[in-house]
Amino acid sequence: MKTLRQPGTFSYDTGMKRRQFLGYVAATASAATIISACNKNDDSSSNGGIDLGSGDVGILNYAYALEQLEAAFYIQVIATPYDEIIDDELSLLRDIRDHEIAHREFLKAALGTSAIPALGVDFSTINFSSRDSVLAIAKTFEDLGVSAYNGAGQLLTSTDNLLIAGKIVSVEARHAAYISDLISGGSFVDTANSDGLDVVDTPANVLMAAAPFLTSKLDASHLPTN
């Protein structure tokens, strides 16, 4: 069974500096091993895509793929801010970028040799000079991320891994609320479904929604389904 180390006193408080978090990642990654011994995933599978793997490793690679996509998006947003962006919005989006990079690097370090390679992205349909375009895609990615973690949690067999996923999704949910509020003030509840609960979705649906923004093809055929 693939199991992450206990996170100890680690916290995803929004005030935590990216450098502190990455320092935590480095310390954790240099420990004996974060995930128990396992076979390295091949870069490709019989389906012609990058094999995410099976079991908990597969689910963590699934999360890692989404974090790669989100990190790449926000890196571009900050590199080329949309027209007439105000300081408060730039600061918030920069914080979200740093969180997504931290999530990406944490999962990469945790997976070790079982991590999938860096993915190619395609943002050609996004108008990064337009506030409406950027925030609409940000909302899409954040809502997708929350629904992905909510749906994948039940597929994890290790309680340690579930704890890690829970910490990450709590941050993703705050991102989703922040972005929704930027689009329409006071609309943070838009991230919930009609019952007032977070949306839950399957890896198949999530990856289908993410596929237009990826040049890398992913094979999720070995992921657990129940």
N, C-alpha and C positions, 0 to 999 in steps of 0.2 A: 504493500500500500504506500502510496506517495504522500508524504506528510510534511507540511511546513513546520518549522520550529515555532514554539510558543512565542508570541510577540512581546511578552514581558510587560514592561510599563509603556511600551510604545503607544502613541496617541496620534490620531489624525486631526487634531485640533487645527482649525483654519489659521491660527496664528503661528503654527509651526513653520520654521524657515525651511526652504527646500534643501539648503546645505545640511541642516541637521538631519533631515529625513534621509538624504542620500548617504550621510555618514552612517546612519543606522543600517541602511541597506548594505553598505560595504562591510560593516562589522558582522552582519548576519551572514553575508555571502562567504566571508572568510572563515567562518566556523567550520567544524568538521564536515557537515553537509546539511543543507536545508531540506532537500528532498532525498529520501532514501534511494539507494542505488537502483538505477533503472537503465534501460536501453535508450540510446539517443534516437530521437525520431529522425527518419529520413527526410530530406528536403522535399521529396515528392512522393506520391503514392500511385497506386495503380489507376486512380482516377485522374491523374495528371495534375493534381494540385498538391499544395503543401499539407502534409498529414498533421493534423492537430494532436493526434494520439488518442489514447483511451483512458478511462478512469479519471482520477483526480488530475493527473498530468494533462490529459486532454482538455478538461474544463479550465485549468489554469492557462493553458496555451490559448484557448478561446478568449479568455479575459485579456491575455497579453496582446492578442491581435487587435482587439477593440481599443485597448489603451494606446497601442502604436498609432492607430488611426486618429484618435482624439488628440494625442500629443502632436502629431504632424499638422493637424488642422490649426491648433492654437499657436503653434510655432509660426505658421504662415500668417495668421491673423495679427500677431504682434510684430512680425517683420514688415508687414505692409498694412498698417492700420487703415480702417475705412475712413472715408472723407469726413472731416469735421468731428472726429471722435473727441469726446471730452475726457479730461484727466481721470475722473472717477471711473468711467467705463474702461479706459485703458488699464488702470490699476487692477480692476476686478478681473479683466480678461487675462492680464499677465499672471495674476495669482492662480487662475484656473489652469493656464498653460503649465505653470510650475508644478501644480498638483498632478496633472496628467503625465508629465515627464517623470515625476516621482513614482507614480503608480507603474508606469512602463518599466522603469529601471528596477523597481522592487520585484516585479514578477519575473523579469529577465534573470535577475540574480537568483531568485528562489528556484526557478526551473533549471538553472545551470545548463548542463549539456543536453537536457531534454527540451530546451526552448526552441521554438521555431525561429527561422531567420528573420531579418528585418524585412518588412513588407513594403512593396511599392504602392504609392497612392496616386490618385488621379483627381485633382480638384479643378479640372478645366471648366466644369459647369458652374463653379462658384464665382460670383463677382465680389472679390475681396475689397473693392472700393466702395461697396454699398453696405450700409449699416443693416438694412432690411435683409439682404441676402446672407450676410455673415451671421446675424442673430438667428435667422430661420434655420440655417444649417447647424448652428451651435445647439439650438433646441432639439433638432432631430437627433444629433449625436448624443446629447446628454440624456434625453428621454429613452433612447435606444439602449444606452449603457445601463441605466437603472433597470429597465425591463430585462436586460440580459443577465445581470447579477441576480435579480430576484428569481428568474427562472432557473438559473444554474445552481443556486444554493442547494436545492433539494437533490441535486445530482452528485454532490460531494459526499464522500464517505468518511473523510477525516473531519473531526470537530475542530481541529486546529486550522485546517484550510477554510472551513466555514466561518470561523472567527475572523480570519484575514479578509475574506470576501465581504463579510458584514461591515468591517471597518471601511473598506474601499467604497462600497455602495452607499454608505452614509454620506461620504464626501460627494459622490456623484449626484446624489439626490439634492444636496445643497446647491451644486452647480446648476442642476436643472431648474431649481426654484429661482436662483439668481437670474438666469438667462430669461426665464419666463417673465420675471418682474421687469427686466430691461425692455422687453417687448411691449408689455402692458402692465403698468404699475399695479401692485396688489394682486397679481394673477398667479402667485406661486402655487396655488391649489390646482392649477391646470395640469400639473404633473401627475395628478391622481386620476383614477377611473371614476365611473359614475357612483361607485360605492364608497368613494373617498379613500381608496387604497392605491398603493403603487401598482403600476402595470407590470404584469408578469408575462414573459414571452420565451419561446423556445430558441435554442441555438440555430435551428434551421431558418426560422423566420428572421432572426436578428442578422444572420450572415447574409441572407438574401437582400435585406435592406442596406447593408453595408457594402455589398459587392460593387455597386456603381462607382464607389470612391476608392476602390482597390484595383491595382493592376495585377497583383498577385492573386492566384486562385487558391482557395482553401478547400481542403477535404475534411469535412466534419463527420464522415461516415462511421468513424470508430468511437465517437463520443457516446457516453451513456445516455439513455433516453428515459430512464425511470430509476 
